[in-house]
């Protein structure tokens, strides 16, 4: 095991930031998620959400971004492993995309639970 190094930790953060840049430069859906998150956050401030509601919103937004990033990473890896169309790779990509769909549905449900009582 390698000895702990602050320099290596700083490099790790740099690599993570590079990953964020790749994610936002290559994924159109990332910008849709940013827009939805911005609208949700603005609505939260406007409606003066409480602490618990903010926690639900933060978890929902984070869940969607994390699943979209994992989906992107899986797709990048699949494209390296099998540049040509392969039925097994299609299944992997479809399942990882389904994870994003489930996260988005959960986020919408959380948004409805938080916002609907304040709007109606």
mmCIF file of the C-alpha atoms, coordinates in Angstrom:
data_MODEL
# 
_entry.id   MODEL 
# 
loop_
_atom_site.group_PDB 
_atom_site.id 
_atom_site.type_symbol 
_atom_site.label_atom_id 
_atom_site.label_alt_id 
_atom_site.label_comp_id 
_atom_site.label_asym_id 
_atom_site.label_entity_id 
_atom_site.label_seq_id 
_atom_site.pdbx_PDB_ins_code 
_atom_site.Cartn_x 
_atom_site.Cartn_y 
_atom_site.Cartn_z 
_atom_site.occupancy 
_atom_site.B_iso_or_equiv 
_atom_site.pdbx_formal_charge 
_atom_site.auth_seq_id 
_atom_site.auth_comp_id 
_atom_site.auth_asym_id 
_atom_site.auth_atom_id 
_atom_site.pdbx_PDB_model_num 
ATOM 1   C CA . UNK A 1 1   ? 0.000   0.000  0.000   1.00 0.00 ? 1   UNK A CA 1 
ATOM 2   C CA . UNK A 1 2   ? 1.274   3.414  -0.953  1.00 0.00 ? 2   UNK A CA 1 
ATOM 3   C CA . UNK A 1 3   ? 2.077   5.980  1.755   1.00 0.00 ? 3   UNK A CA 1 
ATOM 4   C CA . UNK A 1 4   ? -0.461  8.795  2.248   1.00 0.00 ? 4   UNK A CA 1 
ATOM 5   C CA . UNK A 1 5   ? 0.398   11.897 0.259   1.00 0.00 ? 5   UNK A CA 1 
ATOM 6   C CA . UNK A 1 6   ? -1.318  15.290 0.185   1.00 0.00 ? 6   UNK A CA 1 
ATOM 7   C CA . UNK A 1 7   ? 0.040   15.781 -3.333  1.00 0.00 ? 7   UNK A CA 1 
ATOM 8   C CA . UNK A 1 8   ? -1.616  12.561 -4.496  1.00 0.00 ? 8   UNK A CA 1 
ATOM 9   C CA . UNK A 1 9   ? -4.911  13.613 -2.886  1.00 0.00 ? 9   UNK A CA 1 
ATOM 10  C CA . UNK A 1 10  ? -4.744  16.961 -4.692  1.00 0.00 ? 10  UNK A CA 1 
ATOM 11  C CA . UNK A 1 11  ? -4.063  15.115 -7.961  1.00 0.00 ? 11  UNK A CA 1 
ATOM 12  C CA . UNK A 1 12  ? -7.097  12.901 -7.272  1.00 0.00 ? 12  UNK A CA 1 
ATOM 13  C CA . UNK A 1 13  ? -9.299  15.971 -6.924  1.00 0.00 ? 13  UNK A CA 1 
ATOM 14  C CA . UNK A 1 14  ? -7.852  17.256 -10.204 1.00 0.00 ? 14  UNK A CA 1 
ATOM 15  C CA . UNK A 1 15  ? -8.738  13.994 -11.932 1.00 0.00 ? 15  UNK A CA 1 
ATOM 16  C CA . UNK A 1 16  ? -12.271 14.192 -10.553 1.00 0.00 ? 16  UNK A CA 1 
ATOM 17  C CA . UNK A 1 17  ? -12.617 17.741 -11.853 1.00 0.00 ? 17  UNK A CA 1 
ATOM 18  C CA . UNK A 1 18  ? -11.395 16.548 -15.259 1.00 0.00 ? 18  UNK A CA 1 
ATOM 19  C CA . UNK A 1 19  ? -14.141 13.934 -15.124 1.00 0.00 ? 19  UNK A CA 1 
ATOM 20  C CA . UNK A 1 20  ? -16.735 16.631 -14.434 1.00 0.00 ? 20  UNK A CA 1 
ATOM 21  C CA . UNK A 1 21  ? -15.484 18.614 -17.411 1.00 0.00 ? 21  UNK A CA 1 
ATOM 22  C CA . UNK A 1 22  ? -15.702 15.544 -19.672 1.00 0.00 ? 22  UNK A CA 1 
ATOM 23  C CA . UNK A 1 23  ? -19.177 14.811 -18.345 1.00 0.00 ? 23  UNK A CA 1 
ATOM 24  C CA . UNK A 1 24  ? -20.519 18.300 -19.041 1.00 0.00 ? 24  UNK A CA 1 
ATOM 25  C CA . UNK A 1 25  ? -18.749 18.622 -22.407 1.00 0.00 ? 25  UNK A CA 1 
ATOM 26  C CA . UNK A 1 26  ? -20.008 15.303 -23.751 1.00 0.00 ? 26  UNK A CA 1 
ATOM 27  C CA . UNK A 1 27  ? -23.424 14.685 -22.199 1.00 0.00 ? 27  UNK A CA 1 
ATOM 28  C CA . UNK A 1 28  ? -26.400 16.714 -23.380 1.00 0.00 ? 28  UNK A CA 1 
ATOM 29  C CA . UNK A 1 29  ? -28.578 15.226 -20.659 1.00 0.00 ? 29  UNK A CA 1 
ATOM 30  C CA . UNK A 1 30  ? -26.248 16.714 -18.054 1.00 0.00 ? 30  UNK A CA 1 
ATOM 31  C CA . UNK A 1 31  ? -27.411 20.179 -19.071 1.00 0.00 ? 31  UNK A CA 1 
ATOM 32  C CA . UNK A 1 32  ? -31.050 19.116 -18.866 1.00 0.00 ? 32  UNK A CA 1 
ATOM 33  C CA . UNK A 1 33  ? -30.343 17.939 -15.310 1.00 0.00 ? 33  UNK A CA 1 
ATOM 34  C CA . UNK A 1 34  ? -28.622 21.261 -14.514 1.00 0.00 ? 34  UNK A CA 1 
ATOM 35  C CA . UNK A 1 35  ? -31.656 23.187 -15.779 1.00 0.00 ? 35  UNK A CA 1 
ATOM 36  C CA . UNK A 1 36  ? -34.067 21.019 -13.787 1.00 0.00 ? 36  UNK A CA 1 
ATOM 37  C CA . UNK A 1 37  ? -31.900 21.360 -10.674 1.00 0.00 ? 37  UNK A CA 1 
ATOM 38  C CA . UNK A 1 38  ? -31.681 25.149 -11.076 1.00 0.00 ? 38  UNK A CA 1 
ATOM 39  C CA . UNK A 1 39  ? -35.454 25.470 -11.462 1.00 0.00 ? 39  UNK A CA 1 
ATOM 40  C CA . UNK A 1 40  ? -36.001 23.210 -8.455  1.00 0.00 ? 40  UNK A CA 1 
ATOM 41  C CA . UNK A 1 41  ? -33.539 25.142 -6.289  1.00 0.00 ? 41  UNK A CA 1 
ATOM 42  C CA . UNK A 1 42  ? -35.057 28.474 -7.312  1.00 0.00 ? 42  UNK A CA 1 
ATOM 43  C CA . UNK A 1 43  ? -38.544 27.166 -6.486  1.00 0.00 ? 43  UNK A CA 1 
ATOM 44  C CA . UNK A 1 44  ? -37.238 25.930 -3.146  1.00 0.00 ? 44  UNK A CA 1 
ATOM 45  C CA . UNK A 1 45  ? -35.939 29.371 -2.238  1.00 0.00 ? 45  UNK A CA 1 
ATOM 46  C CA . UNK A 1 46  ? -39.115 31.030 -3.470  1.00 0.00 ? 46  UNK A CA 1 
ATOM 47  C CA . UNK A 1 47  ? -41.304 28.685 -1.411  1.00 0.00 ? 47  UNK A CA 1 
ATOM 48  C CA . UNK A 1 48  ? -38.946 28.863 1.577   1.00 0.00 ? 48  UNK A CA 1 
ATOM 49  C CA . UNK A 1 49  ? -38.460 25.137 2.027   1.00 0.00 ? 49  UNK A CA 1 
ATOM 50  C CA . UNK A 1 50  ? -37.610 23.761 5.453   1.00 0.00 ? 50  UNK A CA 1 
ATOM 51  C CA . UNK A 1 51  ? -34.512 21.748 6.313   1.00 0.00 ? 51  UNK A CA 1 
ATOM 52  C CA . UNK A 1 52  ? -36.071 18.321 5.711   1.00 0.00 ? 52  UNK A CA 1 
ATOM 53  C CA . UNK A 1 53  ? -37.469 19.367 2.341   1.00 0.00 ? 53  UNK A CA 1 
ATOM 54  C CA . UNK A 1 54  ? -34.069 20.752 1.312   1.00 0.00 ? 54  UNK A CA 1 
ATOM 55  C CA . UNK A 1 55  ? -32.463 17.455 2.280   1.00 0.00 ? 55  UNK A CA 1 
ATOM 56  C CA . UNK A 1 56  ? -34.914 15.585 0.053   1.00 0.00 ? 56  UNK A CA 1 
ATOM 57  C CA . UNK A 1 57  ? -34.231 17.964 -2.849  1.00 0.00 ? 57  UNK A CA 1 
ATOM 58  C CA . UNK A 1 58  ? -30.447 17.693 -2.405  1.00 0.00 ? 58  UNK A CA 1 
ATOM 59  C CA . UNK A 1 59  ? -30.643 13.898 -2.287  1.00 0.00 ? 59  UNK A CA 1 
ATOM 60  C CA . UNK A 1 60  ? -32.866 13.796 -5.381  1.00 0.00 ? 60  UNK A CA 1 
ATOM 61  C CA . UNK A 1 61  ? -30.606 16.086 -7.416  1.00 0.00 ? 61  UNK A CA 1 
ATOM 62  C CA . UNK A 1 62  ? -27.486 14.237 -6.302  1.00 0.00 ? 62  UNK A CA 1 
ATOM 63  C CA . UNK A 1 63  ? -29.024 10.844 -7.087  1.00 0.00 ? 63  UNK A CA 1 
ATOM 64  C CA . UNK A 1 64  ? -29.822 11.890 -10.644 1.00 0.00 ? 64  UNK A CA 1 
ATOM 65  C CA . UNK A 1 65  ? -26.343 13.327 -11.274 1.00 0.00 ? 65  UNK A CA 1 
ATOM 66  C CA . UNK A 1 66  ? -24.553 10.327 -9.772  1.00 0.00 ? 66  UNK A CA 1 
ATOM 67  C CA . UNK A 1 67  ? -26.557 7.820  -11.814 1.00 0.00 ? 67  UNK A CA 1 
ATOM 68  C CA . UNK A 1 68  ? -26.073 9.874  -14.989 1.00 0.00 ? 68  UNK A CA 1 
ATOM 69  C CA . UNK A 1 69  ? -22.324 9.985  -14.360 1.00 0.00 ? 69  UNK A CA 1 
ATOM 70  C CA . UNK A 1 70  ? -22.120 6.243  -13.732 1.00 0.00 ? 70  UNK A CA 1 
ATOM 71  C CA . UNK A 1 71  ? -24.182 5.680  -16.872 1.00 0.00 ? 71  UNK A CA 1 
ATOM 72  C CA . UNK A 1 72  ? -21.746 7.845  -18.823 1.00 0.00 ? 72  UNK A CA 1 
ATOM 73  C CA . UNK A 1 73  ? -18.730 6.006  -17.398 1.00 0.00 ? 73  UNK A CA 1 
ATOM 74  C CA . UNK A 1 74  ? -20.276 2.638  -18.258 1.00 0.00 ? 74  UNK A CA 1 
ATOM 75  C CA . UNK A 1 75  ? -21.045 3.802  -21.798 1.00 0.00 ? 75  UNK A CA 1 
ATOM 76  C CA . UNK A 1 76  ? -17.473 5.075  -22.271 1.00 0.00 ? 76  UNK A CA 1 
ATOM 77  C CA . UNK A 1 77  ? -16.093 1.745  -21.028 1.00 0.00 ? 77  UNK A CA 1 
ATOM 78  C CA . UNK A 1 78  ? -18.458 -0.268 -23.236 1.00 0.00 ? 78  UNK A CA 1 
ATOM 79  C CA . UNK A 1 79  ? -17.403 1.756  -26.277 1.00 0.00 ? 79  UNK A CA 1 
ATOM 80  C CA . UNK A 1 80  ? -13.752 0.905  -25.577 1.00 0.00 ? 80  UNK A CA 1 
ATOM 81  C CA . UNK A 1 81  ? -14.423 -2.781 -24.912 1.00 0.00 ? 81  UNK A CA 1 
ATOM 82  C CA . UNK A 1 82  ? -16.684 -3.230 -27.919 1.00 0.00 ? 82  UNK A CA 1 
ATOM 83  C CA . UNK A 1 83  ? -16.624 -0.382 -30.466 1.00 0.00 ? 83  UNK A CA 1 
ATOM 84  C CA . UNK A 1 84  ? -18.946 -2.353 -32.739 1.00 0.00 ? 84  UNK A CA 1 
ATOM 85  C CA . UNK A 1 85  ? -22.557 -3.117 -31.876 1.00 0.00 ? 85  UNK A CA 1 
ATOM 86  C CA . UNK A 1 86  ? -22.842 -6.139 -29.588 1.00 0.00 ? 86  UNK A CA 1 
ATOM 87  C CA . UNK A 1 87  ? -26.057 -7.508 -28.029 1.00 0.00 ? 87  UNK A CA 1 
ATOM 88  C CA . UNK A 1 88  ? -24.419 -7.984 -24.613 1.00 0.00 ? 88  UNK A CA 1 
ATOM 89  C CA . UNK A 1 89  ? -23.061 -4.438 -24.567 1.00 0.00 ? 89  UNK A CA 1 
ATOM 90  C CA . UNK A 1 90  ? -26.502 -3.140 -25.573 1.00 0.00 ? 90  UNK A CA 1 
ATOM 91  C CA . UNK A 1 91  ? -27.980 -4.831 -22.504 1.00 0.00 ? 91  UNK A CA 1 
ATOM 92  C CA . UNK A 1 92  ? -25.335 -3.239 -20.264 1.00 0.00 ? 92  UNK A CA 1 
ATOM 93  C CA . UNK A 1 93  ? -26.003 0.208  -21.718 1.00 0.00 ? 93  UNK A CA 1 
ATOM 94  C CA . UNK A 1 94  ? -29.781 -0.239 -21.518 1.00 0.00 ? 94  UNK A CA 1 
ATOM 95  C CA . UNK A 1 95  ? -29.664 -1.289 -17.869 1.00 0.00 ? 95  UNK A CA 1 
ATOM 96  C CA . UNK A 1 96  ? -27.383 1.601  -16.928 1.00 0.00 ? 96  UNK A CA 1 
ATOM 97  C CA . UNK A 1 97  ? -29.701 4.028  -18.747 1.00 0.00 ? 97  UNK A CA 1 
ATOM 98  C CA . UNK A 1 98  ? -32.630 2.480  -16.862 1.00 0.00 ? 98  UNK A CA 1 
ATOM 99  C CA . UNK A 1 99  ? -30.867 3.367  -13.588 1.00 0.00 ? 99  UNK A CA 1 
ATOM 100 C CA . UNK A 1 100 ? -30.911 7.024  -14.637 1.00 0.00 ? 100 UNK A CA 1 
ATOM 101 C CA . UNK A 1 101 ? -34.591 6.742  -15.546 1.00 0.00 ? 101 UNK A CA 1 
ATOM 102 C CA . UNK A 1 102 ? -35.423 5.277  -12.127 1.00 0.00 ? 102 UNK A CA 1 
ATOM 103 C CA . UNK A 1 103 ? -33.417 8.033  -10.395 1.00 0.00 ? 103 UNK A CA 1 
ATOM 104 C CA . UNK A 1 104 ? -35.224 10.703 -12.421 1.00 0.00 ? 104 UNK A CA 1 
ATOM 105 C CA . UNK A 1 105 ? -38.625 9.201  -11.602 1.00 0.00 ? 105 UNK A CA 1 
ATOM 106 C CA . UNK A 1 106 ? -37.693 9.102  -7.905  1.00 0.00 ? 106 UNK A CA 1 
ATOM 107 C CA . UNK A 1 107 ? -36.547 12.735 -8.087  1.00 0.00 ? 107 UNK A CA 1 
ATOM 108 C CA . UNK A 1 108 ? -39.831 13.761 -9.695  1.00 0.00 ? 108 UNK A CA 1 
ATOM 109 C CA . UNK A 1 109 ? -41.755 11.886 -6.986  1.00 0.00 ? 109 UNK A CA 1 
ATOM 110 C CA . UNK A 1 110 ? -39.712 13.615 -4.280  1.00 0.00 ? 110 UNK A CA 1 
ATOM 111 C CA . UNK A 1 111 ? -40.361 16.961 -5.962  1.00 0.00 ? 111 UNK A CA 1 
ATOM 112 C CA . UNK A 1 112 ? -44.082 16.281 -6.027  1.00 0.00 ? 112 UNK A CA 1 
ATOM 113 C CA . UNK A 1 113 ? -44.049 15.344 -2.332  1.00 0.00 ? 113 UNK A CA 1 
ATOM 114 C CA . UNK A 1 114 ? -42.144 18.518 -1.437  1.00 0.00 ? 114 UNK A CA 1 
ATOM 115 C CA . UNK A 1 115 ? -43.736 21.075 -3.761  1.00 0.00 ? 115 UNK A CA 1 
ATOM 116 C CA . UNK A 1 116 ? -47.318 19.971 -4.399  1.00 0.00 ? 116 UNK A CA 1 
ATOM 117 C CA . UNK A 1 117 ? -48.631 20.777 -0.901  1.00 0.00 ? 117 UNK A CA 1 
ATOM 118 C CA . UNK A 1 118 ? -47.132 24.278 -1.149  1.00 0.00 ? 118 UNK A CA 1 
ATOM 119 C CA . UNK A 1 119 ? -48.575 24.965 -4.595  1.00 0.00 ? 119 UNK A CA 1 
ATOM 120 C CA . UNK A 1 120 ? -52.094 23.584 -4.077  1.00 0.00 ? 120 UNK A CA 1 
# 
